[in-house]
Amino acid sequence: EITMDTRALRPLGLLLLCPNVLCTDHLQAVPLFGKPLVETGQLVPMPEGMEVLRSQKEPFAIVSAVGPTRTGKSSILGRAFLRGANENAFEIGGGVISHTAGVWILPEPITLQTPRGKLNVLLVDTE
């Protein structure tokens, strides 16, 4: 079971383009939840994504992009928080068909340098 201690949460403003990202190795998103079941509409937890959450040893924040299909959610996450080859950690298509199905998470947090110190952030992309 995953729990969250909300007592330590404080508002933290992040610039849309984060120059203080501490980059990591090449990242490729893994599924956190599969597409919703047609019968119930419920999301299906995926083992790879659940393991990402369970494996975190330090406190972390989640930054997610949510919105209508084909509006650039994957692109904006990559451009705002990732650098180099990692900008395409979330699969991006050039056509009218959405490439993101379900909910995806980066396999390890990125680290932002803030006035309060380092902040681990897990990026989450949605369909």
C-alpha positions in Angstrom: 0.0 0.0 0.0 1.3 3.5 -0.9 0.6 6.3 1.6 1.4 9.9 1.5 2.2 12.3 4.4 0.6 15.6 3.4 1.8 17.5 6.5 5.1 18.2 4.7 3.5 19.6 1.6 4.0 23.3 1.0 3.3 25.3 -2.1 6.3 25.5 -4.4 6.3 27.5 -7.6 8.1 26.0 -10.6 9.0 27.8 -13.7 7.5 26.4 -16.9 11.0 26.0 -18.3 13.1 24.6 -15.4 16.8 25.6 -15.9 17.7 23.9 -12.6 16.9 20.4 -13.6 19.6 17.9 -12.6 19.6 15.5 -15.5 19.8 11.8 -15.3 20.5 9.0 -17.8 18.3 8.4 -20.8 14.7 7.9 -19.6 11.8 6.0 -21.1 8.3 6.2 -19.5 6.7 3.1 -18.2 2.9 2.5 -17.9 1.4 3.4 -14.5 -2.2 2.6 -15.5 -3.4 0.9 -18.6 -6.4 2.1 -20.6 -9.7 2.1 -18.6 -11.7 -1.1 -18.7 -14.7 -0.6 -21.1 -17.1 -2.3 -18.7 -16.3 -0.3 -15.6 -14.2 2.7 -16.7 -11.7 1.9 -14.0 -8.0 2.3 -14.7 -5.9 -0.9 -14.6 -2.7 -0.6 -12.4 0.4 -1.7 -14.2 3.2 -3.6 -12.3 6.0 -1.5 -13.9 4.5 1.8 -12.7 3.5 0.6 -9.3 7.1 -0.6 -8.8 8.4 2.9 -9.6 6.2 4.3 -6.8 7.2 1.6 -4.3 10.9 2.0 -5.0 11.1 5.7 -4.0 13.3 6.1 -1.0 13.0 9.9 -0.7 10.0 12.2 -0.6 8.8 13.2 -4.0 6.3 15.3 -5.9 4.3 14.4 -8.9 3.9 16.7 -11.8 1.3 15.7 -14.4 -0.2 16.9 -17.7 -3.9 16.5 -18.1 -6.1 17.7 -21.0 -7.8 16.8 -24.2 -6.3 14.4 -26.8 -3.6 15.8 -29.1 -3.0 19.0 -27.2 0.8 18.6 -26.5 0.8 17.2 -22.9 3.7 14.9 -23.6 5.7 17.5 -25.4 5.3 20.2 -22.8 6.4 17.8 -20.0 9.5 16.9 -22.0 10.4 20.5 -22.9 9.7 21.9 -19.5 11.5 19.4 -17.3 13.8 17.2 -19.5 16.9 17.9 -21.5 18.6 16.3 -24.6 17.4 12.8 -25.5 15.2 12.7 -22.4 12.9 15.3 -24.0 11.2 12.4 -25.8 10.8 10.2 -22.7 7.1 10.2 -23.3 6.2 8.9 -26.8 5.1 11.6 -29.1 3.4 11.1 -32.5 3.2 13.5 -35.4 -0.2 12.6 -36.7 -3.8 12.9 -35.5 -3.7 9.6 -33.6 -2.8 9.8 -29.9 0.3 7.7 -28.9 -0.3 7.9 -25.2 -2.7 5.3 -23.9 -3.5 5.2 -20.2 -1.2 6.9 -17.7 2.6 6.8 -18.0 5.4 7.7 -15.4 9.1 8.2 -15.7 11.0 5.3 -14.1 13.0 7.5 -11.8 12.5 11.0 -10.5 14.2 14.1 -11.9 15.7 16.4 -9.4 15.0 20.1 -9.3 17.2 22.5 -7.4 14.9 24.9 -5.5 15.6 27.6 -2.9 14.6 25.0 -0.3 17.0 22.4 -1.6 16.6 19.5 -3.9 13.2 18.3 -4.9 12.6 14.9 -6.5 9.8 15.0 -9.1 8.1 12.1 -10.9 6.6 13.1 -14.2 3.2 11.6 -15.1 1.6 11.8 -18.6 -2.0 11.0 -19.4 -4.0 10.0 -22.4 
